[in-house]
Amino acid sequence: MTIAGIVAALAVGLAVGALGRLVVPGRAAVPLWLTMTIGAVAALLGAITAWLAGVQGFSLLALVVQAGLAAVGVVIVVATAGRERSEPR
């Protein structure tokens, strides 16, 4: 994995994190900086996953994996944050 790949993964993650709040309807209980951080971390995990799968260099497949993992991570965090826990009976 190169420095350019890491920088690209961070850029993809930050963009997906910023745009990810638009996907989930309603008011988000998660701050913007947290969604962008989740997106960046998930995109880095996507870059590592693509690299371990043998995708070398800057490719469309690596970008799709990065953006996909970042989107899933952001949607999960935004959708589950702020939900009230039910009290045990």
C-alpha positions in Angstrom: 0.0 0.0 0.0 1.4 3.4 -1.0 1.0 6.8 0.6 -1.1 7.8 -2.4 -3.5 4.9 -1.6 -3.8 5.9 2.0 -4.4 9.6 1.1 -7.0 8.5 -1.5 -8.7 6.3 1.1 -8.8 9.1 3.6 -10.3 11.5 1.0 -12.9 8.9 0.0 -13.8 8.3 3.6 -14.1 11.9 4.5 -16.3 12.6 1.5 -18.5 9.6 2.2 -18.7 10.5 5.9 -19.8 14.0 5.1 -22.4 12.9 2.5 -23.5 9.9 4.6 -25.7 11.9 6.9 -27.9 12.7 3.9 -28.7 9.0 3.4 -30.4 8.5 6.8 -33.7 10.3 7.1 -34.4 12.5 10.1 -32.2 14.5 12.4 -28.9 12.8 13.0 -27.8 12.5 16.7 -24.2 12.1 15.6 -21.9 15.1 14.9 -20.4 15.7 11.5 -16.8 15.2 12.7 -17.8 11.7 14.0 -19.4 10.6 10.7 -16.3 11.8 8.8 -14.0 10.0 11.2 -16.0 6.7 10.8 -16.0 7.1 7.1 -12.2 7.7 7.0 -11.5 4.7 9.2 -13.8 2.4 7.3 -12.3 3.5 4.0 -8.8 2.7 5.3 -10.1 -0.7 6.3 -11.4 -1.0 2.7 -8.0 -0.1 1.3 -6.4 -2.7 3.5 -9.0 -5.3 2.5 -8.5 -4.5 -1.2 -4.7 -4.7 -0.8 -4.9 -8.0 1.0 -7.2 -9.3 -1.8 -4.5 -8.5 -4.3 -5.7 -5.3 -5.8 -2.6 -3.3 -6.4 -2.3 0.4 -7.1 -5.0 2.9 -7.6 -8.0 1.1 -9.2 -11.7 1.4 -9.5 -12.2 -1.8 -7.6 -10.2 -0.4 -4.6 -12.3 2.8 -4.7 -15.5 0.8 -4.7 -14.5 -1.3 -1.7 -13.3 1.8 0.2 -16.5 3.8 -0.5 -18.7 0.8 0.2 -17.2 0.1 3.6 -17.2 3.8 4.5 -20.9 4.1 3.5 -21.9 1.0 5.4 -20.0 2.2 8.5 -21.5 5.7 8.4 -25.1 4.4 7.9 -24.8 1.9 10.7 -23.4 4.6 13.2 -26.0 7.2 12.2 -28.9 4.8 12.1 -28.2 3.3 15.5 -27.1 6.5 17.4 -29.7 8.3 19.3 -32.1 5.3 19.5 -33.6 5.0 23.0 -32.9 1.8 24.7 -35.9 -0.1 26.0 -35.9 -0.6 29.7 -35.9 -4.2 31.0 -39.1 -5.4 32.6 
